[in-house]
């Protein structure tokens, strides 16, 4: 066996230190990726998470449903802000009815659809009782996240944007 020179010894130490730094850097990026913001739909009572979908500030959220009394489509358009609030920008529907606001933002009518826009109302969460026939779909950045038929029926649900914790909740 040949003796190890000082130069080789330091080379081995440097290589071991470089590998250690790479592992540390990889672990850091893994932890950061686990803390990404997600749109989370969970059960209001039990906290059980039904959906997690990655989001970014600036993403647009669409929540479409059928008005329970009037039976007309109701569409809500939000923007996710840098603090993960849901900023209601626009709502659209085809007729005024029970519970429909008359004084939100600005108003326009296109092809028989009423739009209230520039609402700029902040929500930290949306809470609703899910019905597979009423909740039509939820989309983020144009991508389908879920439909009401894919969520528990007759349960109070919460939709919020949160940072995913490292340990999964």
C-alpha positions as a LaTeX table, in Angstrom:
\begin{tabular}{lrrr}
\hline
Residue & $x$ (\AA) & $y$ (\AA) & $z$ (\AA) \\
\hline
Unk1 & 0.00 & 0.00 & 0.00 \\
Unk2 & 1.36 & 3.39 & $-0.98$ \\
Unk3 & 1.39 & 6.25 & 1.49 \\
Unk4 & $-1.17$ & 9.03 & 0.91 \\
Unk5 & 0.38 & 12.41 & 0.22 \\
Unk6 & $-0.87$ & 15.63 & 1.78 \\
Unk7 & $-2.14$ & 16.72 & $-1.62$ \\
Unk8 & $-4.18$ & 13.50 & $-2.01$ \\
Unk9 & $-5.47$ & 13.78 & 1.55 \\
Unk10 & $-6.73$ & 17.34 & 0.94 \\
Unk11 & $-8.14$ & 16.26 & $-2.41$ \\
Unk12 & $-10.15$ & 13.53 & $-0.70$ \\
Unk13 & $-11.34$ & 15.97 & 1.97 \\
Unk14 & $-12.31$ & 18.50 & $-0.69$ \\
Unk15 & $-14.23$ & 15.83 & $-2.66$ \\
Unk16 & $-16.04$ & 14.68 & 0.50 \\
Unk17 & $-16.90$ & 18.29 & 1.37 \\
Unk18 & $-18.17$ & 18.93 & $-2.19$ \\
Unk19 & $-20.39$ & 15.82 & $-2.02$ \\
Unk20 & $-21.69$ & 16.94 & 1.38 \\
Unk21 & $-22.53$ & 20.40 & $-0.03$ \\
Unk22 & $-24.33$ & 18.86 & $-3.01$ \\
Unk23 & $-26.43$ & 16.66 & $-0.71$ \\
Unk24 & $-27.22$ & 19.67 & 1.49 \\
Unk25 & $-28.21$ & 21.76 & $-1.54$ \\
Unk26 & $-30.41$ & 18.97 & $-2.92$ \\
Unk27 & $-32.14$ & 18.59 & 0.48 \\
Unk28 & $-32.72$ & 22.37 & 0.62 \\
Unk29 & $-34.34$ & 22.41 & $-2.84$ \\
Unk30 & $-36.45$ & 19.36 & $-1.95$ \\
Unk31 & $-37.75$ & 21.09 & 1.18 \\
Unk32 & $-38.48$ & 24.27 & $-0.78$ \\
Unk33 & $-40.39$ & 22.33 & $-3.41$ \\
Unk34 & $-42.51$ & 20.76 & $-0.69$ \\
Unk35 & $-43.46$ & 24.24 & 0.56 \\
Unk36 & $-44.91$ & 25.33 & $-2.76$ \\
Unk37 & $-48.30$ & 27.05 & $-2.71$ \\
Unk38 & $-51.26$ & 24.80 & $-3.44$ \\
Unk39 & $-54.95$ & 25.25 & $-3.90$ \\
Unk40 & $-56.34$ & 22.96 & $-1.22$ \\
Unk41 & $-59.94$ & 21.75 & $-0.98$ \\
Unk42 & $-60.67$ & 20.15 & 2.36 \\
Unk43 & $-63.57$ & 19.13 & 4.55 \\
Unk44 & $-64.59$ & 22.03 & 6.80 \\
Unk45 & $-65.41$ & 19.76 & 9.73 \\
Unk46 & $-62.77$ & 17.02 & 9.60 \\
Unk47 & $-59.94$ & 18.82 & 7.79 \\
Unk48 & $-59.56$ & 15.88 & 5.40 \\
Unk49 & $-57.82$ & 17.12 & 2.24 \\
Unk50 & $-59.59$ & 16.14 & $-0.99$ \\
Unk51 & $-57.60$ & 18.11 & $-3.55$ \\
Unk52 & $-54.19$ & 19.76 & $-3.69$ \\
Unk53 & $-53.20$ & 21.53 & $-6.88$ \\
Unk54 & $-50.03$ & 23.62 & $-7.35$ \\
Unk55 & $-50.60$ & 27.34 & $-7.91$ \\
Unk56 & $-48.59$ & 30.52 & $-8.22$ \\
Unk57 & $-49.36$ & 34.14 & $-7.40$ \\
Unk58 & $-51.02$ & 35.65 & $-10.46$ \\
Unk59 & $-52.81$ & 32.42 & $-11.42$ \\
Unk60 & $-56.48$ & 32.79 & $-12.31$ \\
Unk61 & $-59.02$ & 30.62 & $-10.50$ \\
Unk62 & $-62.41$ & 29.82 & $-12.01$ \\
Unk63 & $-65.24$ & 28.52 & $-9.83$ \\
Unk64 & $-68.40$ & 27.60 & $-11.75$ \\
Unk65 & $-71.65$ & 26.43 & $-10.24$ \\
Unk66 & $-75.42$ & 26.37 & $-10.76$ \\
Unk67 & $-77.52$ & 28.75 & $-8.64$ \\
Unk68 & $-79.61$ & 26.54 & $-6.36$ \\
Unk69 & $-82.89$ & 28.48 & $-6.58$ \\
Unk70 & $-82.80$ & 30.08 & $-9.98$ \\
Unk71 & $-80.96$ & 27.16 & $-11.67$ \\
Unk72 & $-78.76$ & 29.38 & $-13.84$ \\
Unk73 & $-74.98$ & 29.12 & $-14.29$ \\
Unk74 & $-72.89$ & 31.30 & $-11.99$ \\
Unk75 & $-69.23$ & 31.90 & $-12.72$ \\
Unk76 & $-66.64$ & 33.44 & $-10.42$ \\
Unk77 & $-63.20$ & 34.52 & $-11.58$ \\
Unk78 & $-60.46$ & 35.12 & $-9.03$ \\
Unk79 & $-56.77$ & 36.03 & $-9.14$ \\
Unk80 & $-54.38$ & 34.58 & $-6.56$ \\
Unk81 & $-52.36$ & 37.42 & $-5.06$ \\
Unk82 & $-48.81$ & 37.33 & $-3.64$ \\
Unk83 & $-50.20$ & 36.67 & $-0.13$ \\
Unk84 & $-52.28$ & 33.72 & $-1.42$ \\
Unk85 & $-55.58$ & 35.57 & $-1.07$ \\
Unk86 & $-58.30$ & 34.99 & $-3.63$ \\
Unk87 & $-59.19$ & 38.31 & $-5.25$ \\
Unk88 & $-62.65$ & 38.17 & $-6.82$ \\
Unk89 & $-62.38$ & 40.01 & $-10.11$ \\
Unk90 & $-65.50$ & 39.05 & $-12.06$ \\
Unk91 & $-68.78$ & 37.21 & $-11.67$ \\
Unk92 & $-71.08$ & 36.30 & $-14.54$ \\
Unk93 & $-74.60$ & 34.95 & $-14.69$ \\
Unk94 & $-77.62$ & 35.05 & $-17.00$ \\
Unk95 & $-80.29$ & 36.57 & $-14.73$ \\
Unk96 & $-80.78$ & 38.32 & $-11.42$ \\
Unk97 & $-82.41$ & 36.23 & $-8.72$ \\
Unk98 & $-82.38$ & 35.42 & $-5.02$ \\
Unk99 & $-79.11$ & 36.43 & $-3.38$ \\
Unk100 & $-77.58$ & 37.86 & $-6.55$ \\
Unk101 & $-75.83$ & 41.16 & $-5.82$ \\
Unk102 & $-76.77$ & 44.19 & $-7.86$ \\
Unk103 & $-73.95$ & 46.56 & $-6.94$ \\
Unk104 & $-70.58$ & 44.78 & $-7.25$ \\
Unk105 & $-67.89$ & 46.44 & $-9.37$ \\
Unk106 & $-68.73$ & 47.56 & $-12.88$ \\
Unk107 & $-71.50$ & 46.07 & $-15.05$ \\
Unk108 & $-71.67$ & 44.98 & $-18.68$ \\
Unk109 & $-73.97$ & 42.65 & $-20.63$ \\
Unk110 & $-72.68$ & 40.55 & $-23.52$ \\
Unk111 & $-74.79$ & 38.07 & $-25.49$ \\
Unk112 & $-77.35$ & 37.84 & $-22.67$ \\
Unk113 & $-74.72$ & 37.25 & $-19.97$ \\
Unk114 & $-74.38$ & 39.77 & $-17.12$ \\
Unk115 & $-70.81$ & 40.50 & $-16.03$ \\
Unk116 & $-69.87$ & 42.31 & $-12.86$ \\
Unk117 & $-66.15$ & 43.03 & $-13.08$ \\
Unk118 & $-63.41$ & 44.99 & $-11.33$ \\
Unk119 & $-64.93$ & 43.76 & $-8.06$ \\
Unk120 & $-61.56$ & 43.46 & $-6.31$ \\
Unk121 & $-62.97$ & 41.69 & $-3.22$ \\
Unk122 & $-60.48$ & 39.72 & $-1.11$ \\
Unk123 & $-61.20$ & 36.24 & 0.23 \\
Unk124 & $-58.86$ & 34.08 & 2.28 \\
Unk125 & $-61.03$ & 31.03 & 1.58 \\
Unk126 & $-64.26$ & 29.93 & $-0.08$ \\
Unk127 & $-66.64$ & 27.79 & 1.97 \\
Unk128 & $-69.58$ & 26.01 & 0.36 \\
Unk129 & $-71.76$ & 22.92 & 0.74 \\
Unk130 & $-70.93$ & 20.74 & $-2.22$ \\
Unk131 & $-73.52$ & 19.29 & $-4.52$ \\
Unk132 & $-72.37$ & 17.22 & $-7.50$ \\
Unk133 & $-75.03$ & 18.88 & $-9.65$ \\
Unk134 & $-74.44$ & 22.45 & $-8.43$ \\
Unk135 & $-70.64$ & 22.67 & $-8.34$ \\
Unk136 & $-69.76$ & 22.45 & $-12.02$ \\
Unk137 & $-65.98$ & 22.83 & $-12.07$ \\
Unk138 & $-62.96$ & 24.50 & $-10.57$ \\
Unk139 & $-60.05$ & 25.51 & $-12.81$ \\
Unk140 & $-56.66$ & 27.10 & $-12.20$ \\
Unk141 & $-54.81$ & 28.77 & $-15.07$ \\
Unk142 & $-57.31$ & 27.15 & $-17.45$ \\
Unk143 & $-56.56$ & 23.64 & $-16.16$ \\
Unk144 & $-59.40$ & 21.57 & $-14.70$ \\
Unk145 & $-58.76$ & 20.89 & $-11.02$ \\
Unk146 & $-62.00$ & 19.12 & $-10.11$ \\
Unk147 & $-65.74$ & 18.89 & $-10.63$ \\
Unk148 & $-68.41$ & 18.79 & $-7.97$ \\
Unk149 & $-69.14$ & 15.18 & $-8.87$ \\
Unk150 & $-65.58$ & 14.28 & $-7.80$ \\
Unk151 & $-65.98$ & 15.80 & $-4.32$ \\
Unk152 & $-68.02$ & 14.51 & $-1.35$ \\
Unk153 & $-71.75$ & 15.20 & $-1.66$ \\
Unk154 & $-73.54$ & 17.32 & 0.94 \\
Unk155 & $-70.33$ & 18.26 & 2.79 \\
Unk156 & $-69.14$ & 21.71 & 3.76 \\
Unk157 & $-65.88$ & 22.23 & 1.90 \\
Unk158 & $-63.16$ & 24.85 & 2.13 \\
Unk159 & $-61.07$ & 26.06 & $-0.78$ \\
Unk160 & $-57.94$ & 28.02 & 0.17 \\
Unk161 & $-54.46$ & 28.66 & $-1.16$ \\
Unk162 & $-51.82$ & 27.62 & 1.34 \\
Unk163 & $-48.18$ & 26.63 & 1.41 \\
Unk164 & $-47.73$ & 22.89 & 1.44 \\
Unk165 & $-45.87$ & 21.90 & 4.61 \\
Unk166 & $-42.81$ & 19.68 & 4.43 \\
Unk167 & $-44.64$ & 16.91 & 6.29 \\
Unk168 & $-47.69$ & 17.00 & 4.02 \\
Unk169 & $-50.33$ & 19.23 & 5.63 \\
\hline
\end{tabular}
